[in-house]
């Protein structure tokens, strides 16, 4: 079985970027824990730093919802 460039790109963008997002969430959590940010500070860190990831997640949800390829 041979994987085309388009399939490899799709796999990389879906699983690779998802893994990086999880790693970035771990980094944000670790930063909040080590800086003793408290509940509000942790919320602000997650909201501000993770806001950019929302676009990637929203794009995949919109593609799934409208059944786009």
N, C-alpha and C positions, 0 to 999 in steps of 0.2 A: 504494500500500500504506500503510495507516494502522496505526500502532503504538498499542496500548491502554496504559492507565496501568499495568496489571499487567506487561505485557511490558517497558515502559520501566524499571519498578522492578527487575525481575529482571535486566535488562542492567546497570543501574547498580550493583546489589548485587554481581553477579558480577565484572564487568570493572572497575568503579570501585574497589571495595574491594580487589580483587586488585592493581590498580596502586598503590594507597596502601600496601599491605603490602610490595610490592617497594621502594617509595620509603623506607619506614621501615627495611627491612633495609639499604638503602644508607646511611642515616643512622647506623645502629648500627655498620656496618662502618667508616664514616668516623670516627666517634667513637673507636672502638677503635684505629684507625691513628694518629690525631692525638695520642692520649693515651699512646701507646707501652704499651698494656695487656699485651702479651705473649700467649702462647697461652692460658694459663689465664684471664687477664683478659678476653680476647676471648670465650672460651667462656662465662664468667659473664655478660658483657653480652648476648650473643645469647640465652642461656637465660632470663635474667630479663626482659629487655625484649621479647623476641619470644614469650614464653609466652602472652600474651594473644591473639596472632594464631592460636594453635593451635586455639582454640575455633571460630573462623570456618572454618578449614580442615577441622577434624573434622566440623563440621556438614554441609559439602558432601560429604565422603566418605561419611558415614552416609546422607545423602539418596540418593546415587548407589548405594550398596551395597544399600539396601532398596527402591530404585526408587520413591521417594516423590516426589510433585509438590508 
